[in-house]
Amino acid sequence: MFLVPFVSALIGGGIVVAVVAAAGDLGKSEETVTTVQATPIAPSNASQQTKGLTPHDIYVKDAPGVAFVTSTIVQKTESPFNLFGGGETQRQGQATGSGIVIDNNGTILTNYHVVENAIKVTVSFEKGKTVNAQVVGKDPSNDLAVLRIHPDGLTLHPLTLGNSSGVQVGDPVLAIGNPFDLERTLTTGVISALQRQITAPNGFAINNVLQTDAPINPGNSGGPLLDASGRVIGINSQIETGGSGGGSVGIGFAVPINTAKSEISQLEKGGTVRGAYIGLTSLTIDGSLSALNLPVKSGALVQSVQKRTPAEKAGIRGGTVSGSTEGGQVGVGGDIIVSIDGKQVTSSEDLANDISAKKPGDKVTVGLLRANGKGGYEHKTVTATLASRPNSVPNPNTPEG
């Protein structure tokens, strides 16, 4: 696997959790803990920008559509005062993050880790009015959740969701959120890299992630990453702190908005999105992989195949050696998936969408190109019977997609 390093300093977009001993706990001690809750991409902004918009213009237009999300959570721990074991102490605290209003009916998109294990969720907006929210749908594998609030008495400002299929390194971006409980904070930067991979709360890999140097801090989780026209191109999810600190060092990660758009309708229907599962990770073949001299200019380059999964049973192969590209090291030598059930696959996003559109138990025909060991590639077709995505990765040390 060739992953962005995931260390203890990586904050899940950052949520700040103040943990307070519940009533009855001896000493009523209080402590503040930064909790890690661990995480396809917008058209070339150059062709879609609305000329003349300044960061201030975008802030005025979009900030009212960014929600302040507060989750009340309860953590159970064994009491240290029970010498014989079995005694549990409940600790209640709050996790804070951000959310994106996506329609006038009270639908809010956020990160799953912002509301994970919450017993109560509230949402507030620019003028301080706080309302209760219901978690109606969640997808831990992509760190996404949908909340619902009653819109009565509220003036909602839905944000425009962009198309994250052609973002380029260097494109200007903006982030609006609530870092460290500082409401409606704007930061600016650029797209620093594409096709990053981060670890979701349940251990699966989130692929084709956007990297930005726009400062993102604890509390920005679930908030929007915006293009130069004010459209949402990503959901801010994680940061790399570069050590033991808890603040931004200019390396932030956002789940691409197209990942969310492909399943919002399912999330709105409620429950946990499990979906079909093939058991591999891949990278989109585009200009950033030109140094690899691949036989096609589009498709999904398989990076790894997990054991005892439909992909392995079908004989699909992952990369076996490391290759250098402008985006970093990638796995080389794996199969290139070019079609699913005869439909062309031009990217990892296409592959993920094609699989997510299926149901567990469905059989899919996978068209691929495989290195023949003689410097060329040959076309092959294999059949995979899709499984239901597990709650967590079979091997916690091997994030997968």
C-alpha positions in Angstrom: 0.0 0.0 0.0 1.2 3.5 -0.7 -0.7 5.7 1.7 -0.4 9.2 3.1 1.2 8.5 6.5 -1.4 8.2 9.2 0.1 9.0 12.6 -1.3 9.8 16.0 -1.0 13.5 15.2 -3.5 13.2 12.4 -6.7 14.8 13.4 -10.0 13.9 11.8 -10.5 17.3 10.4 -10.4 18.0 13.9 -13.1 17.8 16.5 -12.5 19.1 20.0 -14.0 16.9 22.7 -14.4 18.2 26.2 -14.9 15.2 28.4 -16.6 15.7 31.7 -17.2 13.1 34.4 -20.9 12.2 34.6 -22.9 12.8 37.8 -21.7 10.4 40.5 -18.2 10.1 39.3 -15.8 10.7 42.2 -14.0 14.0 42.1 -16.0 15.4 39.2 -12.7 16.0 37.4 -12.7 17.7 34.1 -10.2 17.3 31.2 -10.0 18.5 27.6 -8.9 15.9 25.1 -8.4 16.3 21.4 -9.9 13.2 19.8 -8.9 11.6 16.5 -11.9 10.1 14.7 -10.5 8.8 11.6 -10.8 9.7 6.2 -14.2 11.2 -6.5 -12.7 15.6 -7.3 -14.1 20.0 -8.9 -13.7 20.7 -12.5 -10.8 22.7 -13.5 -11.6 25.9 -11.8 -10.0 27.9 -14.6 -12.9 26.9 -16.8 -15.6 27.4 -14.2 -14.7 30.5 -12.2 -17.0 33.4 -12.0 -14.7 36.3 -12.6 -14.5 39.1 -10.1 -15.4 37.1 -6.9 -13.1 38.0 -4.0 -12.7 35.8 -0.9 -14.9 38.4 0.9 -17.6 38.0 -1.7 -17.6 34.2 -1.3 -17.6 34.5 2.5 -20.6 36.8 2.4 -22.4 34.4 0.0 -21.5 31.1 1.6 -20.8 31.5 5.3 -24.6 31.6 6.1 -24.8 28.1 4.7 -22.2 26.7 7.1 -23.6 25.2 10.2 -22.0 24.8 13.7 -22.5 21.2 14.7 -22.3 20.1 18.4 -22.6 16.4 19.3 -23.1 15.2 22.9 -21.3 11.9 23.3 -21.1 9.4 26.2 -18.0 7.3 26.7 -18.0 4.3 29.0 -14.9 3.4 30.9 -14.2 0.9 33.7 -14.1 2.6 37.0 -10.6 2.6 38.6 -12.3 2.5 42.1 -13.8 -0.9 41.6 -11.1 -3.3 42.7 -13.1 -6.3 41.5 -13.8 -5.0 38.0 -17.2 -4.8 36.3 -17.9 -1.3 37.4 -18.4 1.2 34.5 -18.2 5.0 34.6 -19.9 7.2 32.0 -18.3 10.3 30.8 -20.2 12.8 28.8 -18.7 15.4 26.6 -19.2 17.4 23.4 -17.7 17.2 20.0 -17.8 20.2 17.7 -17.5 20.5 14.0 -19.1 22.1 10.9 -21.8 21.2 8.4 -23.0 22.2 4.9 -26.6 23.1 4.2 -27.5 21.4 1.0 -31.2 22.2 0.6 -34.1 24.3 2.0 -35.7 21.2 3.7 -33.1 21.2 6.4 -30.6 18.7 5.1 -27.0 19.1 6.3 -24.0 17.3 5.1 -21.1 16.7 7.5 -18.4 14.2 8.5 -19.4 11.0 10.1 -16.7 11.4 12.8 -18.4 14.6 14.0 -21.5 12.8 15.0 -20.1 9.3 15.7 -21.6 7.8 19.0 -23.6 11.0 19.6 -26.7 10.8 21.8 -27.7 14.3 20.9 -26.8 16.6 18.0 -27.6 20.3 17.7 -27.0 22.8 14.9 -26.6 26.6 15.0 -26.1 29.2 12.4 -24.8 32.7 12.1 -27.3 34.4 14.4 -26.9 31.9 17.2 -30.2 30.1 17.0 -29.7 26.5 18.0 -31.9 23.6 16.9 -31.9 19.9 17.4 -30.7 17.7 14.5 -31.3 14.1 13.7 -28.7 11.9 12.1 -30.6 10.3 9.3 -27.9 8.6 7.3 -24.2 7.8 7.7 -21.3 6.2 5.8 -18.3 5.6 8.0 -16.3 4.3 5.1 -16.3 7.7 3.4 -16.6 9.7 6.7 -19.9 11.2 5.6 -23.2 11.8 7.5 -26.5 13.6 6.7 -28.4 15.5 9.4 -31.9 16.8 9.2 -33.3 19.8 11.1 -36.8 21.3 11.0 -36.5 24.4 8.8 -39.5 26.2 10.4 -38.5 29.6 11.6 -35.1 29.4 9.9 -33.8 31.1 6.8 -31.5 28.5 5.2 -28.8 29.2 2.7 -28.0 26.0 0.7 -24.6 26.0 -0.8 -24.0 25.0 -4.4 -22.3 21.6 -4.8 -19.6 21.6 -7.5 -18.3 18.9 -9.7 -15.1 17.4 -8.4 -13.8 15.7 -11.5 -11.1 18.0 -12.7 -9.5 20.0 -9.9 -5.9 20.9 -10.7 -3.0 21.5 -8.4 -2.7 25.2 -7.8 -6.4 26.0 -8.1 -7.4 28.5 -5.4 -9.7 27.2 -2.6 -11.3 28.5 0.5 -12.5 26.8 3.7 -15.2 28.1 6.0 -15.8 26.4 9.3 -15.7 26.6 13.1 -12.1 25.9 14.2 -11.6 25.7 17.9 -15.2 26.9 18.3 -14.5 30.1 16.5 -17.6 30.4 14.4 -17.6 31.3 10.7 -13.9 31.4 10.1 -12.5 31.8 6.6 -9.1 30.5 5.4 -7.7 30.5 1.9 -5.1 28.5 0.0 -4.7 26.3 -3.1 -5.1 22.7 -4.0 -1.7 21.2 -3.0 -2.0 17.7 -4.4 -4.5 15.2 -5.8 -5.3 11.6 -5.4 -4.3 11.4 -1.7 -5.6 8.6 0.4 -6.7 8.9 4.0 -8.2 6.4 6.5 -11.9 6.5 7.3 -13.2 6.1 10.9 -13.8 2.4 10.3 -10.4 1.7 8.8 -11.2 1.7 5.1 -9.3 3.9 2.7 -10.9 7.0 1.2 -9.4 7.5 -2.2 -8.8 10.5 -4.5 -8.8 12.9 -1.6 -8.0 16.6 -2.1 -5.0 18.0 -0.3 -4.9 21.8 0.5 -2.8 24.2 2.3 -5.8 26.3 3.4 -5.5 26.2 7.2 -7.9 23.6 8.6 -8.0 23.0 12.3 -10.1 21.1 14.9 -13.7 22.1 14.4 -13.4 22.5 10.6 -14.5 18.9 10.2 -17.6 18.6 8.0 -17.3 22.1 6.6 -16.9 23.1 2.9 -13.8 23.4 0.8 -14.9 25.9 -1.9 -13.6 26.7 -5.3 -13.0 30.3 -6.6 -16.7 30.5 -7.5 -17.9 29.5 -4.1 -19.0 26.0 -5.0 -18.4 23.1 -2.6 -15.7 20.8 -4.0 -14.8 18.9 -0.8 -15.8 18.2 2.8 -12.9 19.1 5.1 -12.0 16.0 7.1 -8.5 15.6 8.3 -5.2 17.4 8.9 -1.6 16.3 9.3 -0.1 18.1 12.3 3.5 17.1 11.6 4.2 16.0 15.2 2.6 16.1 18.6 0.8 19.4 18.1 -2.9 19.8 17.4 -2.9 22.6 14.9 -2.6 23.1 11.1 0.8 22.9 9.4 -0.7 23.5 6.0 -1.6 20.0 5.1 -5.3 19.4 5.1 -7.5 16.8 3.4 -11.0 17.0 2.0 -13.3 14.2 0.9 -14.3 15.1 -2.7 -17.8 16.3 -3.1 -18.5 13.9 -5.9 -18.1 11.1 -3.4 -20.8 12.6 -1.3 -23.1 13.5 -4.3 -23.0 9.8 -5.4 -24.7 8.7 -2.2 -26.6 11.7 -0.8 -29.9 10.4 -1.9 -29.2 7.1 -0.2 -28.1 8.8 3.0 -31.2 10.9 3.0 -33.3 7.7 3.1 -31.7 6.8 6.4 -29.6 4.1 8.0 -26.0 3.2 7.4 -24.7 3.0 3.8 -23.0 -0.4 3.4 -23.4 -1.0 -0.3 -21.6 -3.4 -2.5 -17.9 -4.2 -2.0 -15.2 -5.5 -4.3 -12.2 -5.2 -2.0 -9.5 -3.2 -3.8 -7.9 0.2 -3.9 -7.1 2.1 -7.1 -5.8 5.3 -8.5 -7.3 7.4 -11.4 -5.1 7.3 -14.5 -4.6 10.8 -15.7 -1.7 13.2 -16.6 -0.2 12.9 -13.1 0.7 9.3 -13.9 2.3 10.0 -17.3 5.7 9.0 -16.0 4.5 5.4 -15.6 4.1 5.0 -19.4 0.8 3.2 -19.0 -0.9 1.8 -22.1 -4.0 4.0 -21.6 -4.7 7.6 -20.6 -7.7 6.8 -18.4 -8.9 4.0 -16.2 -8.4 2.8 -12.6 -4.9 1.5 -11.7 -5.3 -1.2 -9.0 -3.0 -0.5 -6.1 -3.9 -3.4 -3.7 -6.3 -6.3 -3.4 -7.5 -7.4 0.0 -7.5 -11.0 1.0 -10.7 -13.1 0.8 -12.6 -10.4 -1.1 -14.5 -10.6 -4.4 -11.5 -8.9 -6.1 -9.1 -11.5 -4.9 -11.5 -14.4 -5.7 -11.8 -13.0 -9.3 -8.1 -12.9 -9.7 -7.6 -9.2 -9.9 -4.0 -8.1 -9.1 -2.6 -5.1 -7.3 0.7 -3.3 -7.7 3.8 -5.1 -6.8 6.5 -2.4 -7.2 6.8 1.3 -6.4 6.8 3.9 -9.1 7.4 7.7 -8.9 4.9 10.2 -10.2 4.4 13.9 -9.7 2.0 13.1 -6.9 4.4 10.7 -5.1 5.0 7.0 -4.9 2.3 4.6 -6.4 2.0 0.9 -6.9 3.0 -0.3 -10.3 2.4 -3.6 -12.1 -1.2 -4.1 -11.0 -4.2 -4.5 -13.3 -5.8 -1.6 -15.0 -9.6 -1.7 -14.8 -11.1 -0.2 -18.0 -14.8 -1.4 -17.8 -17.5 -2.7 -15.5 -20.3 -4.7 -17.2 -19.1 -3.3 -20.6 -19.3 0.3 -19.4 -16.1 2.3 -19.7 -14.2 3.1 -16.5 -12.2 6.3 -16.9 -11.3 6.9 -13.2 -11.3 5.4 -9.7 -14.4 7.5 -9.2 -16.1 5.7 -12.1 -15.2 2.4 -10.6 -16.4 3.3 -7.1 -19.7 4.7 -8.5 -20.2 1.6 -10.7 -19.7 -0.7 -7.7 -21.8 1.4 -5.3 -24.7 1.3 -7.8 -24.8 -2.5 -7.4 -26.1 -4.6 -4.6 -24.3 -7.2 -2.5 -24.5 -10.5 -4.4 -24.5 -9.0 -7.8 -22.1 -10.4 -10.4 -20.1 -7.9 -12.4 -17.9 -8.4 -15.4 -14.6 -6.5 -15.0 -12.6 -5.6 -18.1 -9.0 -5.0 -17.4 -5.5 -4.7 -18.9 -2.8 -6.9 -17.4 1.0 -6.7 -17.9 2.1 -9.8 -19.9 5.7 -9.8 -18.6 7.0 -9.0 -22.1 6.7 -5.2 -21.9 3.1 -5.2 -23.1 -0.5 -5.6 -21.8 -3.3 -8.0 -22.7 -7.0 -7.6 -22.3 -8.7 -9.9 -19.8 -12.2 -10.2 -18.5 -13.0 -11.6 -15.1 -16.3 -12.0 -13.1 -16.6 -10.9 -9.5 -19.5 -11.6 -7.1 -19.8 -8.5 -4.9 -20.0 -8.7 -1.2 -21.5 -6.5 1.5 -19.0 -4.0 2.8 -17.9 -5.0 6.3 -18.2 -2.7 9.3 -14.4 -2.4 9.4 -11.5 -3.6 7.5 -10.7 -7.3 8.0 -7.1 -6.4 8.9 -6.9 -3.1 10.8 -3.3 -2.5 9.6 -4.4 -2.6 6.0 -6.8 0.3 5.0 -8.7 -0.6 1.9 -11.4 0.8 -0.4 
